[in-house]
Amino acid sequence: MLPVADFRRCSGSVCRGLAQFSELGRAWGGALKEDEIARLLPIVRVSFCATCAVLLLIVIHTRPVLSGVPEGTWLLANRVAVQVFECSGQLCGRIVWLLRPRTPAGQPDLDHLNPDPSLRQRHLCGLTIIWGLQPDGPSHWTDGWLYDPKDGVTYDVTAELTASNTLSARIYRGVPLFGRTEILIRDPQLSFDGRC
């Protein structure tokens, strides 16, 4: 018979398990013989490897699928439509429609309220106003920014696809609790005259 202390040639968790099994056998009044252990060791190793492989497959197949990009045109606050697209593995959005794309004088609307004076002459049509949203589970994105040309402020934003045609965006500065939630509608009916 092979006492527990003679497991020196064996290493790892498999052998520790065999040592405990041998102790259990001794407690029942018997012990494993060396030839029994030699016969069981390959079986235990194969079983251990198979169990690890099955657990690995379970972990791989049950992890959340990366969020698909909710591409398309989304109406925000009933005054601007944003084309959502993937940019470097993140979610971004650019203006493709404005309720009022031109000034009363007929000129294209500009980013007049931008805090950077050098950017105040850029056109709002085509301007990327959402960027940096990173996937954070299925149908959820975080850590992005939204620039609001209406007040010239850049806000933090998180977004969640709540239905196939509804995106809920939490827009805030610093603390989400003190922000606002905007509901974006996919593929809205837009008037032709507001298209960029």
C-alpha positions as CSV (number, residue, x, y, z in Angstrom):
1,M,0.0,0.0,0.0
2,L,1.1,3.6,-0.7
3,P,0.8,6.0,2.2
4,V,-0.3,9.5,1.6
5,A,3.2,10.8,2.1
6,D,4.5,8.8,-0.9
7,F,2.6,11.1,-3.3
8,R,5.9,13.1,-3.8
9,R,6.3,11.9,-7.4
10,C,2.9,13.3,-8.2
11,S,2.2,17.0,-8.4
12,G,-0.8,19.4,-8.8
13,S,-4.4,19.3,-7.8
14,V,-5.0,15.9,-9.3
15,C,-2.5,14.3,-6.8
16,R,-3.8,16.3,-3.9
17,G,-7.2,14.8,-4.8
18,L,-5.8,11.3,-4.9
19,A,-4.1,11.9,-1.5
20,Q,-7.4,13.0,-0.1
21,F,-9.1,10.0,-1.7
22,S,-6.4,7.7,-0.1
23,E,-7.1,9.3,3.3
24,L,-10.8,8.7,2.8
25,G,-10.1,5.0,1.9
26,R,-7.9,4.7,5.0
27,A,-10.7,6.1,7.1
28,W,-13.0,3.4,5.8
29,G,-10.6,0.8,6.9
30,G,-8.6,0.3,3.7
31,A,-6.0,2.1,1.6
32,L,-5.2,2.4,-2.1
33,K,-2.4,0.1,-3.4
34,E,0.3,1.6,-5.5
35,D,-0.9,-0.3,-8.6
36,E,-4.4,0.9,-8.1
37,I,-3.2,4.5,-7.9
38,A,-1.1,4.1,-11.0
39,R,-4.2,2.7,-12.8
40,L,-6.4,5.5,-11.6
41,L,-4.0,8.5,-12.2
42,P,-4.5,8.6,-16.0
43,I,-8.2,8.3,-15.7
44,V,-8.3,11.1,-13.1
45,R,-6.1,13.3,-15.3
46,V,-8.3,12.8,-18.4
47,S,-11.4,13.4,-16.3
48,F,-9.9,16.6,-14.9
49,C,-8.9,17.9,-18.4
50,A,-12.3,17.1,-19.8
51,T,-14.0,18.9,-16.9
52,C,-11.8,21.9,-17.4
53,A,-12.6,21.9,-21.2
54,V,-16.4,21.7,-20.5
55,L,-16.2,24.6,-18.0
56,L,-14.2,26.7,-20.4
57,L,-16.8,26.1,-23.1
58,I,-19.6,27.0,-20.7
59,V,-17.8,30.3,-19.8
60,I,-17.1,31.2,-23.4
61,H,-20.7,30.5,-24.5
62,T,-22.4,32.2,-21.6
63,R,-20.5,35.5,-21.6
64,P,-22.5,38.4,-23.0
65,V,-22.3,39.0,-26.7
66,L,-20.7,42.2,-27.6
67,S,-23.3,44.8,-28.4
68,G,-24.1,45.3,-32.0
69,V,-24.1,48.8,-33.2
70,P,-27.6,50.2,-33.4
71,E,-26.9,51.7,-36.8
72,G,-29.4,54.0,-38.5
73,T,-30.9,57.4,-38.1
74,W,-32.2,58.3,-34.7
75,L,-34.4,61.3,-33.8
76,L,-33.1,63.1,-30.7
77,A,-35.3,65.7,-28.8
78,N,-37.6,66.1,-31.8
79,R,-35.2,68.7,-33.2
80,V,-32.1,66.8,-34.5
81,A,-31.6,63.4,-36.3
82,V,-28.3,61.6,-35.7
83,Q,-26.8,58.9,-37.9
84,V,-25.3,56.3,-35.5
85,F,-22.3,54.4,-36.7
86,E,-19.3,52.5,-35.4
87,C,-16.0,54.4,-35.0
88,S,-12.9,52.6,-33.8
89,G,-15.0,50.0,-31.9
90,Q,-17.1,52.6,-30.2
91,L,-20.4,54.2,-30.9
92,C,-20.6,57.7,-32.6
93,G,-23.3,59.8,-34.1
94,R,-23.4,62.7,-36.6
95,I,-26.1,65.2,-37.4
96,V,-28.0,64.3,-40.6
97,W,-31.2,66.3,-40.1
98,L,-32.2,69.5,-38.2
99,L,-35.6,70.9,-37.5
100,R,-34.2,74.3,-38.5
101,P,-31.1,73.6,-40.7
102,R,-30.8,77.2,-41.8
103,T,-30.9,80.6,-40.1
104,P,-33.8,83.0,-40.8
105,A,-31.4,84.7,-43.4
106,G,-31.2,81.3,-45.3
107,Q,-27.6,80.5,-44.3
108,P,-26.6,77.1,-42.9
109,D,-26.9,76.9,-39.1
110,L,-23.5,77.2,-37.5
111,D,-22.1,76.1,-34.1
112,H,-22.3,79.6,-32.7
113,L,-22.3,78.6,-29.0
114,N,-19.2,76.5,-29.1
115,P,-16.8,77.5,-26.2
116,D,-13.9,77.4,-28.7
117,P,-14.2,80.5,-30.8
118,S,-12.3,78.9,-33.7
119,L,-15.1,76.2,-34.0
120,R,-18.0,78.7,-34.1
121,Q,-18.1,78.8,-37.9
122,R,-18.5,75.1,-38.5
123,H,-21.7,73.8,-39.9
124,L,-24.0,71.8,-37.7
125,C,-25.0,69.5,-40.5
126,G,-22.6,66.6,-40.6
127,L,-21.1,67.5,-37.2
128,T,-20.3,64.5,-35.0
129,I,-22.0,65.2,-31.7
130,I,-21.8,61.7,-30.1
131,W,-18.6,59.9,-29.6
132,G,-16.7,57.4,-27.4
133,L,-19.6,55.2,-26.3
134,Q,-18.1,51.9,-25.4
135,P,-20.0,48.5,-25.3
136,D,-20.8,47.5,-21.8
137,G,-22.9,44.4,-22.2
138,P,-25.7,43.5,-24.6
139,S,-27.5,46.6,-25.9
140,H,-25.7,48.9,-23.5
141,W,-23.0,51.6,-24.0
142,T,-21.2,53.8,-21.5
143,D,-18.4,56.4,-21.1
144,G,-19.3,58.5,-24.1
145,W,-19.8,62.2,-24.8
146,L,-22.6,64.2,-26.4
147,Y,-22.0,67.7,-27.6
148,D,-25.1,69.8,-27.5
149,P,-24.9,72.7,-30.0
150,K,-28.0,74.3,-28.4
151,D,-25.9,75.3,-25.3
152,G,-22.3,74.6,-26.4
153,V,-21.8,72.1,-23.6
154,T,-20.3,68.6,-23.8
155,Y,-22.1,66.1,-21.6
156,D,-21.3,62.5,-20.4
157,V,-23.7,60.0,-22.0
158,T,-24.7,56.4,-21.6
159,A,-27.1,54.6,-23.9
160,E,-29.3,51.5,-23.8
161,L,-31.3,49.9,-26.6
162,T,-34.6,49.4,-24.9
163,A,-36.4,48.1,-28.0
164,S,-35.5,47.5,-31.6
165,N,-36.5,51.1,-32.4
166,T,-35.9,52.9,-29.1
167,L,-32.6,54.0,-27.6
168,S,-32.6,55.5,-24.1
169,A,-29.7,58.0,-23.5
170,R,-28.8,59.3,-20.1
171,I,-27.2,62.7,-20.6
172,Y,-25.4,64.3,-17.6
173,R,-22.4,66.2,-16.3
174,G,-20.4,64.2,-13.7
175,V,-23.2,62.4,-11.9
176,P,-25.9,60.5,-13.8
177,L,-28.4,61.2,-11.0
178,F,-28.5,64.9,-11.9
179,G,-28.9,64.4,-15.6
180,R,-31.7,63.9,-18.0
181,T,-32.9,61.0,-20.1
182,E,-33.6,61.4,-23.8
183,I,-35.5,58.8,-25.8
184,L,-34.2,58.4,-29.4
185,I,-36.5,56.9,-32.1
186,R,-35.0,54.9,-35.0
187,D,-35.8,55.8,-38.6
188,P,-38.3,58.6,-37.9
189,Q,-40.4,60.2,-40.6
190,L,-38.4,63.4,-41.4
191,S,-39.3,66.3,-43.6
192,F,-37.1,66.7,-46.7
193,D,-36.2,70.3,-46.0
194,G,-34.4,69.5,-42.8
195,R,-31.9,67.0,-44.3
196,C,-28.3,67.9,-44.3
